[in-house]
């Protein structure tokens, strides 16, 4: 339990705070007592508070606690439910539900945390050194903490080199930034909040050099191609795949490869005299699918050539992309799993999730989502996640959201954003990660106990909850 009471917390005031958090967290075990609860939610500090209906694991079984999952293997898969064994993670649709299958052939749902790494600023480093004897000790204790709360994986931007060195590692993912890495070499990109910006939101997928760049960039994937703990690869994060992409490409300079490709496509579709001013909505939808399909084909082929063993997890769709079936159809032709950064939803939309799976013909993975709390003491002015009042509310959001995911037959996991709150003194942080409460630890490595209680409550029962929803 040293991770729960690090040295920095060993004083009367801190211990009282942690004990209070434990009592609040344990209140979630009052089975069936709060089935009509609501949580106050805002989109930003100073915004209007709205009361959201919120379901907890405790509401699922009113007579007794819902049982903890048992008989799990080293990856966290169900040993009593097995399919084909390949030695690596793969996907399967069984009785109408999508699953990940772990390297031993066991049914598996990936429950991970993003950005599991050590903070850089000096004050955070000093706090880290008081609690961990070495980087290996940090990796071992952090892995044990995540595993004890029912997590079986690491999301994007995690320090996988350190965390893979532990005696009992977690299934991890890698993100390779094919398009943004090419953009750095090419020029023309810029920093936006949460992701890379491109001219007129037009990615460089039509540049003739992009394909050869991807082939070279993908060579680094071969290093881990035989690692069974590697779940799979993300190619990019939050690319600007806009509904009006055709108009945007045609607005680029006439000499730009994207402009020329868009004009050629338009004239091949509508005749040699076709012009931008006569574009229909159907033209925009068709071009978006054409453009996205080109991206996923080029990048996916490079990934699979250099690592045929692991899953291609897509490019982390976000924002308006989540309502565009053309993008999911395009991605589904190459990816093994569609990845979605799902914001602005308190409860996942069943119809929208069904659309993703139907159009892609593949399962999906939720790769970013979170809520921030006022009681953290942070400004919470950045980031797309919800604002709530307390850490207990953050925990309830986790339960409510993941219950919606487990009820879907198409979701094969989720990645909470993120491991630790940012340090506001870090001048190199992404604009979306400045002074916001997103972590399961604060920026001095103290745990947010009510959040972790809810995560543990749900994560340790995930497979049983899937069966429960399947019977409804």
Secondary structure in CASP SS format (residue, H / E / C, confidence):
PFRMAT SS
TARGET T0000
AUTHOR 0000-0000-0000
METHOD secondary structure of the structure
MODEL  1
X C 1.00
X C 1.00
X C 1.00
X C 1.00
X C 1.00
X C 1.00
X H 1.00
X H 1.00
X H 1.00
X C 1.00
X C 1.00
X H 1.00
X H 1.00
X H 1.00
X H 1.00
X H 1.00
X H 1.00
X H 1.00
X H 1.00
X H 1.00
X H 1.00
X H 1.00
X H 1.00
X H 1.00
X H 1.00
X H 1.00
X H 1.00
X H 1.00
X H 1.00
X C 1.00
X C 1.00
X C 1.00
X C 1.00
X C 1.00
X C 1.00
X C 1.00
X C 1.00
X E 1.00
X E 1.00
X E 1.00
X E 1.00
X E 1.00
X C 1.00
X C 1.00
X C 1.00
X C 1.00
X C 1.00
X C 1.00
X C 1.00
X E 1.00
X E 1.00
X E 1.00
X E 1.00
X C 1.00
X C 1.00
X C 1.00
X H 1.00
X H 1.00
X H 1.00
X C 1.00
X C 1.00
X C 1.00
X C 1.00
X C 1.00
X C 1.00
X C 1.00
X C 1.00
X C 1.00
X C 1.00
X C 1.00
X C 1.00
X E 1.00
X C 1.00
X C 1.00
X C 1.00
X C 1.00
X C 1.00
X E 1.00
X E 1.00
X E 1.00
X E 1.00
X E 1.00
X C 1.00
X C 1.00
X C 1.00
X C 1.00
X C 1.00
X C 1.00
X C 1.00
X E 1.00
X E 1.00
X E 1.00
X E 1.00
X E 1.00
X C 1.00
X C 1.00
X E 1.00
X E 1.00
X E 1.00
X E 1.00
X E 1.00
X C 1.00
X C 1.00
X C 1.00
X C 1.00
X E 1.00
X E 1.00
X E 1.00
X C 1.00
X E 1.00
X E 1.00
X E 1.00
X E 1.00
X C 1.00
X C 1.00
X C 1.00
X C 1.00
X C 1.00
X C 1.00
X C 1.00
X C 1.00
X H 1.00
X H 1.00
X H 1.00
X H 1.00
X H 1.00
X H 1.00
X H 1.00
X H 1.00
X H 1.00
X H 1.00
X C 1.00
X C 1.00
X C 1.00
X H 1.00
X H 1.00
X H 1.00
X H 1.00
X H 1.00
X H 1.00
X H 1.00
X H 1.00
X H 1.00
X H 1.00
X H 1.00
X H 1.00
X H 1.00
X H 1.00
X C 1.00
X C 1.00
X C 1.00
X C 1.00
X E 1.00
X E 1.00
X C 1.00
X C 1.00
X C 1.00
X C 1.00
X C 1.00
X H 1.00
X H 1.00
X H 1.00
X H 1.00
X C 1.00
X C 1.00
X C 1.00
X C 1.00
X C 1.00
X C 1.00
X C 1.00
X E 1.00
X E 1.00
X E 1.00
X E 1.00
X E 1.00
X C 1.00
X C 1.00
X H 1.00
X H 1.00
X H 1.00
X H 1.00
X H 1.00
X H 1.00
X H 1.00
X H 1.00
X H 1.00
X C 1.00
X C 1.00
X C 1.00
X E 1.00
X E 1.00
X E 1.00
X C 1.00
X C 1.00
X E 1.00
X E 1.00
X E 1.00
X C 1.00
X H 1.00
X H 1.00
X H 1.00
X C 1.00
X C 1.00
X C 1.00
X C 1.00
X C 1.00
X C 1.00
X C 1.00
X C 1.00
X H 1.00
X H 1.00
X H 1.00
X H 1.00
X H 1.00
X H 1.00
X H 1.00
X H 1.00
X H 1.00
X H 1.00
X H 1.00
X H 1.00
X H 1.00
X H 1.00
X H 1.00
X C 1.00
X C 1.00
X C 1.00
X C 1.00
X C 1.00
X E 1.00
X E 1.00
X E 1.00
X E 1.00
X E 1.00
X C 1.00
X C 1.00
X C 1.00
X C 1.00
X C 1.00
X C 1.00
X C 1.00
X C 1.00
X C 1.00
X C 1.00
X H 1.00
X H 1.00
X H 1.00
X H 1.00
X H 1.00
X H 1.00
X C 1.00
X C 1.00
X C 1.00
X C 1.00
X C 1.00
X C 1.00
X H 1.00
X H 1.00
X H 1.00
X H 1.00
X H 1.00
X H 1.00
X H 1.00
X H 1.00
X H 1.00
X H 1.00
X H 1.00
X H 1.00
X H 1.00
X H 1.00
X C 1.00
X C 1.00
X C 1.00
X C 1.00
X C 1.00
X H 1.00
X H 1.00
X H 1.00
X C 1.00
X C 1.00
X H 1.00
X H 1.00
X H 1.00
X H 1.00
X H 1.00
X H 1.00
X H 1.00
X H 1.00
X H 1.00
X H 1.00
X H 1.00
X H 1.00
X H 1.00
X H 1.00
X H 1.00
X H 1.00
X H 1.00
X H 1.00
X H 1.00
X H 1.00
X H 1.00
X H 1.00
X H 1.00
X H 1.00
X H 1.00
X H 1.00
X C 1.00
X C 1.00
X C 1.00
X C 1.00
X E 1.00
X E 1.00
X C 1.00
X C 1.00
X C 1.00
X C 1.00
X E 1.00
X C 1.00
X H 1.00
X H 1.00
X H 1.00
X H 1.00
X H 1.00
X C 1.00
X H 1.00
X H 1.00
X H 1.00
X H 1.00
X H 1.00
X H 1.00
X H 1.00
X H 1.00
X C 1.00
X C 1.00
X C 1.00
X C 1.00
X E 1.00
X E 1.00
X E 1.00
X E 1.00
X E 1.00
X C 1.00
X C 1.00
X C 1.00
X C 1.00
X C 1.00
X C 1.00
X C 1.00
X C 1.00
X H 1.00
X H 1.00
X H 1.00
X H 1.00
X H 1.00
X H 1.00
X H 1.00
X H 1.00
X H 1.00
X H 1.00
X H 1.00
X C 1.00
X C 1.00
X E 1.00
X E 1.00
X E 1.00
X E 1.00
X E 1.00
X E 1.00
X C 1.00
X C 1.00
X E 1.00
X E 1.00
X E 1.00
X H 1.00
X H 1.00
X H 1.00
X C 1.00
X C 1.00
X C 1.00
X C 1.00
X C 1.00
X C 1.00
X C 1.00
X C 1.00
X C 1.00
X E 1.00
X E 1.00
X E 1.00
X C 1.00
X C 1.00
X H 1.00
X H 1.00
X H 1.00
X H 1.00
X H 1.00
X H 1.00
X H 1.00
X H 1.00
X H 1.00
X H 1.00
X H 1.00
X H 1.00
X H 1.00
X H 1.00
X H 1.00
X H 1.00
X H 1.00
X C 1.00
X C 1.00
X C 1.00
X E 1.00
X E 1.00
X E 1.00
X E 1.00
X E 1.00
X E 1.00
X C 1.00
X C 1.00
X C 1.00
X E 1.00
X C 1.00
X C 1.00
X C 1.00
X C 1.00
X C 1.00
X C 1.00
X C 1.00
X C 1.00
X C 1.00
X C 1.00
X H 1.00
X H 1.00
X H 1.00
X C 1.00
X C 1.00
X C 1.00
X C 1.00
X C 1.00
X C 1.00
X C 1.00
X E 1.00
X C 1.00
X C 1.00
X C 1.00
X C 1.00
X C 1.00
X E 1.00
X C 1.00
X H 1.00
X H 1.00
X H 1.00
X H 1.00
X H 1.00
X H 1.00
X H 1.00
X H 1.00
X H 1.00
X H 1.00
X H 1.00
X C 1.00
X C 1.00
X H 1.00
X H 1.00
X H 1.00
X H 1.00
X H 1.00
X H 1.00
X H 1.00
X H 1.00
X H 1.00
X H 1.00
X C 1.00
END
